[in-house]
């Protein structure tokens, strides 16, 4: 049987269209081997290339368990197999969070437990087992993670039971609270993502760099969904016919340009709208001079009688 290291990157499943889009965006960017290995190497190994990108391959991300007589599945969005030396060394999971979840320790136990269970089912006679380590990436900018970091913190344990309950601690990384040195360690497009969230937390604003973006669409999709600012993704699609985007300076230039274009369009629309209203006002005054009732004028102009009375009053004519 061929052996290999297994590394899994995943996303918790939640309801809602917004979250579904976020899941997809994270999955697309993190599915690239260079981004995947970069996240693991920086957060676990201080930037040392312990997990080379060219030694990763896609792996089915699902695990199954039985409860209430039914087969259920746990799915991580992206799964990678790390093949090196024919020996399984470790399984690493990566869970993305935009909010602090009090049940995260329980969820991580579920993910890790499913992988340990898979090891048993794969080869019951195997003598060696490999560890499972899960990293939680928290993208919140407004405040630190303020929920339990361990199983014991989440449980209500009677004092006499405490020494019999095994603890389980999550490995939390707050992306918006990374320091500048940590951000600089990233070599993939994830540096742009991390830099954006750090700057937004520290300054409430973002100054782009000229660093080239390798996976432009996927990076901008992730930034759009995680920040709620869809101008990033719009900038990508609006620039495709104009030679594309190279870096975040290009992106923000395009965002600003689109903003100006929209402002001009709105100004023109407003002018036309106000012009039509002026024409209606002049018509209303003329019809009032001819003796037509306010009600008939309002019906013809498709406005309220109160508006017609204001027009007539401003035109120097009594309301009819």
Order of alpha helices (4+ residues) and beta strands (2+ residues): beta-alpha-alpha-beta-beta-beta-beta-beta-alpha-beta-alpha-beta-alpha-alpha-alpha-alpha-alpha-alpha-alpha
